[in-house]
Amino acid sequence: MKPWGGRFKGKTDPLLERFSASIDFDWALYKYDIAGSKAHAEMLEKIGILTATEKRKIVGALNEIQKEIEAGTFTFLHALEDIHMHIEARLIEKIGDAGKKLHTGRSRNDQVSLDMRLFLKEELGNIDSKLLEVLRSLVQKAEKEKKVIMPGYTHLQRAQAVPFSHYLMAYYQMFKRDRMRLEEALSRLDILPLGSGALAGSTIPLDREFVRKKLGFAGVSENSMDTVADRDFVLDSLYAAAVIMMHLSRFSEDLILFATEEFSFISLPDELCTGSSLMPHKKNPDALELIRGKASRVVGDLFSMFSLLKGLPLTYNRDLQEDKEPLFHAVRTVKDALSIMELCIKGMTLKKEQMQKASTISFMPAVEMAEYLTLKGMPFREAHEITGKIVRECEGKKKLLGDLSIKELKKHSTLFENDVFEYIDVNNALTKRKTKGAASFKEAVRQIDAEKIYLNL
């Protein structure tokens, strides 16, 4: 019999049972549902609803049910809709009337919110641990390759030479901010919803503070109507996941480009690449392409949740059942993508000579040439214009800036002296940059050293 069956004469249509069932995916919440039920049972004993014997029977049976699920012997049925009803039905089957008392003072509305919060407290922590490993990999690779030079790009055009370590630390900062977003999401979801009931709480004197302490929540929800309707914590988690995937996708795109023959800056680890069924020479960056592709699905998970919530009246509506699939998918995808990126960072090798060549055989020192003139007293806008004309002249003569003679440079400005050639040398530029956070060797080392402290390396 359905737990709400007393109100109805007829049976639920089998089509509706199948259509409304969420057990195909929310079974994954079983251990959180059981943990919440144990804490609830202990509280019910404390306030006199359960006897000590009844509580022991309930807790013992819940432990057995968890073992059955984990062993794969538990039977799931669409007729029982969700994980909460499955566990309750099996509990009653095992211990009879004592099991019927467990649902006192609670509703599936506050129960599912509890389960999802417990799930996210664990899973956001797991994502954070994987982010931490990516951060460690980036710092270790940056420290190992701290003298390597590469072109930095704007508009995908060579802009200024930078240390490769500085490039890696740019993504480090992105992923470090992602940890902050996870921490913020965790702080907002760390609220006990149980005790809110269906929407209005209970006339039974439930000890919510007792349950809070048992389950390790930081606080207790303040408004029962808001509590059962709230899925902001799911949105927060999906947003954090979507931003992580966006950062991983951008990094993947860079590495895919850098691994092409056209760039030839890096070689990706064989274990993260595949070949072609037709072309024997191919080494395709499939793992990174899949991260890039799966990022779109996680962004879709976030938008599906926004769409789900935007038109819902207070309080609980069955629409909210649809929150789990996008959340579970996003969590699973982010964890896998972070693990793959960690392997990629550790396993990729640099083609340092090609990176150095790309950094020196270019007009990127034009910025330093303009700054050279500025330090000699010329207004920057004038220095910019003169340097641009010199670049145009070099293009016509098929020369680089350093190939021009001092006589040719003085035609553009008498401020040029022989020291300009040292000033625009790419390697020297990376030692001369003065600003904090700049793409210089000194700043790269400072950042690496600071973050090693943060990471306990």
Buried (B, 14 or more C-beta within 10 A) or exposed (E): EBBEEEEEEEEEEEEEBEEBBBBEBBBBBBBBBBBBBBBBBBBBBBBEBBEEEBBBBBBEBBEBBBEBBEEEEBEEEBBBBBBBBBBBBBBBEBBEEBBEBBBBBBBBBBBBBBBBBBBBBEBBEEBBEBBBBBBBBBBBBBBEBBBBBBBBBEEEEBBBBBBBBBBBBBBBBBBBEBBEBBEEBBEBBBBBBBBBBBBEBBEBEBBBBBBBEBBEBEEBBEEBBBBBBBBBBBBBBBBBBBBBBBBBBBBBBBBBBBBEEEBBBBBBBEEBBEEEEEEEEEEBBBBBBBBBEBBEBBBBBBEBBEEBBEEEEEBBBEEBBEBBBBBBBBBBBBBBBBEBBBBBBBBBEBBBEBBBBBBBEBBBBBBBBBBBBBEBEBEEEEBBEBBEEBBEBBEEEEEBBBEBEEEBBEEBBEBBEEEBBEBBBBBEBBEBBEEEEBBBBBBBBEBBEEBBEEBEE
